[in-house]
Amino acid sequence: MTMGAGPTRRRFITLSAAAAGTALCPHGAGAGSRAVRWRGRALGAPAEMILHHPDRAQAARLIRRVVAEIDRLERIFSLYLPDSALATLNARGALANPPAELVDLLEQSHAVWQQSDGLFDPTVQPLWLLHARHFSAPDADPAGPPSDSIKETLRRVGFGHVAFDRNRIAFRRAGMALTLNGIAQGYITDRAVEILRAGGVVHTLADLGEIRALGPREDGTPWRAGIAGTDARVDLVDRAIATSGTNGFRFGGPGSPSHLLDPRTGVSAGRHDSVSVVAPTAAAADALSTAFSFMDGEGIAAALRTLPGIEVHLREPGGGYRHIA
């Protein structure tokens, strides 16, 4: 999900974990487990985290590690923290000795950019800012910014104009800027799961806005996730699911452009009400759900032929539903 300078919604983070043969499930304790609850801020918004674990002290330690990792990564990827690595890069147009995680996330972004023929593009931030400025003005045209403004801004969009390696990141065109909000949430979810795995957890469902399962439930059955607005259910075992929807955020209220902006045209997505992607990692699911928002069903089906292990659930305008695998 691509957002701008500040948080707009509350996050509810649940970590349901099982170890040593204890069966647990989200939002409820299993036999012998005790819940440890944390409230604070995560990913730029008020958040709550609950961890069910048979060892309360170990649960508290794991929560502290997850919270510390979220805070650390937020200081790298955030758009609204002025001293984050990403904000510094956007302000200066270059960044020497970038954090390893930033380079890693750019590498993952580049892979999805290639797989999607450029439809997932973190350099759409200038388009986002253009729309935000337009709709902050009194009596803004509800259709969005003028076409000539969009055309001019598109000259500063294109991930191919970002040079990066372990030593330096630089924009090749003036006025470019990156947003990683279309993949960072999934990346952070993946990191949280790895912390739990390293802490001895073997059955986990982590929901940090995107959802990732580690193993099945303790009884061997899969975790299940629903597709909002449909009767569809998805089984998750060592897989993740992420959703991008056009109704999640609109610049000027109902009917105005959404936050999903096509890097080719600057126009917001409108083909599907929501796109849910199931993938091996939350980062991949997060990024692909954005890219597929700009494709029709046939285009998505063609893309999946080169993306093993990916499935897509489309919720269409008017209540239609389609599953593509």
Secondary structure, 3 states (H helix, E strand, C coil): CCCCCCCCCCEEEEEEEECCCCCCECCECCCCCEEEEEEEEECCEEEEEEEEECCHHHHHHHHHHHHHHHHHHHHHHCCCCCCCHHHHHHHHCEEECCCHHHHHHHHHHHHHHHHCCCCCCHHHHHHHHHHHHHHHCCCCCCCCCCHHHHHHHHCCCCHHHEEECCCEEEECCCCCCCCCCCCHHHHHHHHHHHHHHHCCCCEEEEECCCEEEECCCCCCCCEEEECCCCCCEEEECCCEEEEEECCCCECCCCCCCECCECCCCCCECCCCCEEEEEECCHHHHHHHHHHHCCCCHHHHHHHHCCCCCCEEEEECCCCCEEEEC
